[in-house]
Amino acid sequence: MSASESLAAGGPERAIHREPLQAQPAREQVARTALSVALYMHDLSGGGVERQSLILANELRAQGVDVTLVLHQVRGPLLANLPPDMHVVDLKSQRTLQDIPRLAAFLRRARPDILLANLDHNNIAALLAKALAMSRTRVIICQHNPISPAFTVFESWTYKFIPLAYRLLSVLASRAVAVSSGVAAELRELAGIPSRKVFTIHNPVVGPDFQERSQRHVEHPWFDQPDHPVFITAGRMVPQKDHETLIRGFALHRQRCDSRLIILGAGPLQDELEALCRELGVTDAVGFLGYQPDALPFFRRADAFVLSSQCEGFGNVLVEAMACGTPIIAADCYHGPAEILGDGRYGLLVPTRDPAALALAMDQIPTLRTRFPSETLRARADEFSYAVCAARYRALFKTLIDEQAVAA
């Protein structure tokens, strides 16, 4: 079962191995020869970061790395995807602030070679825990989202202080991984992390089962109407994703072509967006299909994928659409789309928040598959595979271990 499928499965959490924080398991009393990596994150909810972290954990384990998941709380639908023998530490915290002393206790006891932290507040907690523990564990923070003011306007007020916190604590970070070059630039320029410490490693998106999943059967009457092109998008209905620009651009395009638009996802703005469709007279041509446990078959059957976001940390859905062989139209937002699409070599890029420009790009639907052949898109998507991502992390881990050996 894939990570996205487990989200739909629901049901009770299965029993897993939870290590009590103060326990001293036998596995840590034995001299360790394998590289040991602890992956620290909030929980196992169904977000992209959680899925990618679990993918990375499994890939590293397959390569002989001793992996421990350290969680703020052991909860979430992705528990169903944990291997039975995955070692999990439950910090059992109510707030991220409480993670700091508990994570420090783990570092003192388990002494992993590497602590890989994910997401802004967890990254800060990991660095503070290292200081509190006076640990020799190398801490790598991974930044999945932009940290610029233009992004943090969409988030809670605490995100505004992330760059300052990184600047103050960067001496404790052995490396900082960014999921795109744009995010890496922000870590250097806004957070003041030295360039030698900042690395870009793209998200793991394409796995061994990807093509099998994408070929699964999916039905929708619009896919059986060859005279009516079908555009598709996927993402939470929140301001950052800017579905409003997409719908306005689609309405302009509809004046020239009898196309359809499928929107996958849910969120707080859905009622507003449905009202906008009624206002623009495109209700019958826009389908709100909600969250889908596996969107890949929808991507494969669509004529083009459209991303209208105002900002992205990376843009996994673009890679997924490419791997399905589906042409892409994307807003040239920071950060990710231009990098993924090779500055336009693998898809159309349009200005953000510009319905007219988006409509003109959608007008090119008859020629998109000729301009961007499926085999070319799939080959590009292979550069974002599970194996490639894990290999880059392994190389980074080796560099840190070698550096410590030289220093010793």
Secondary structure, DSSP 8 states (H G I E B T S, - for coil): --HHHHHHH--------EE-TT---GGGTS---S-EEEEEES---SSHHHHHHHHHHHHHHHTT-EEEEEESS--SGGGGGS-TT-EEEE---SSHHHHHHHHHHHHHHH--SEEEEESHHHHHHHHHHHHHHT---EEEEEE-S--SHHHHTTS-GGGGGHHHHHHHHGGG-SEEEESSHHHHHHHHHTS---GGGEEE-----B-TTHHHHHTS----GGGG-TTS-EEEEE--SSGGG-HHHHHHHHHHHHTTS--EEEEE---TTHHHHHHHHHHHT-GGGEEEEE--S--HHHHHHSSEEEE--SB-SS-HHHHHHHHTT--EEEE--BSSHHHHTGGGTSSEEE-TT-HHHHHHHHTTGGGHHHHS-HHHHHHHHGGGBHHHHHHHHHHHHHHHHHHHHHH-
